[in-house]
Amino acid sequence: MASVELNSQAPPFTLESYQGESVSLTDFQGQQNVLLVFNRGFI
């Protein structure tokens, strides 16, 4: 898996939210800050 450097632009991706909806990083384009949280061990 490729790593992302700190303070660099994240690559575009789409994941499923906890509500089952598809959420793309590009949905937040133009906002000042976006916090990504990846929880481990949840199914």
C-alpha positions in Angstrom: 0.0 0.0 0.0 1.4 3.4 -0.9 1.9 5.9 1.9 0.7 9.5 2.0 3.0 12.1 3.3 1.9 14.5 6.0 0.4 17.8 4.8 0.0 16.5 1.2 -3.2 16.1 -0.8 -4.9 12.8 -0.3 -5.7 10.6 -3.3 -9.3 10.5 -4.4 -11.3 7.6 -3.0 -14.9 6.5 -2.1 -15.9 4.5 1.0 -19.1 3.4 2.6 -20.3 5.5 5.6 -21.7 3.9 8.8 -25.1 4.5 7.3 -24.3 2.5 4.2 -24.0 5.5 1.9 -21.1 6.0 -0.5 -19.0 9.0 0.5 -16.2 10.4 -1.8 -13.4 12.6 -0.7 -14.3 14.8 -3.6 -17.7 15.5 -1.9 -15.8 17.7 0.4 -13.7 19.6 -2.2 -13.5 23.3 -1.5 -13.9 22.9 2.3 -11.0 24.2 4.3 -10.3 21.1 6.4 -11.4 17.5 6.3 -10.7 15.0 9.1 -10.5 11.3 8.1 -10.9 8.6 10.7 -10.3 5.0 9.9 -11.6 2.7 12.6 -10.0 -0.8 12.7 -11.9 -3.9 13.6 -15.4 -2.8 12.7 -17.6 -4.8 10.3 
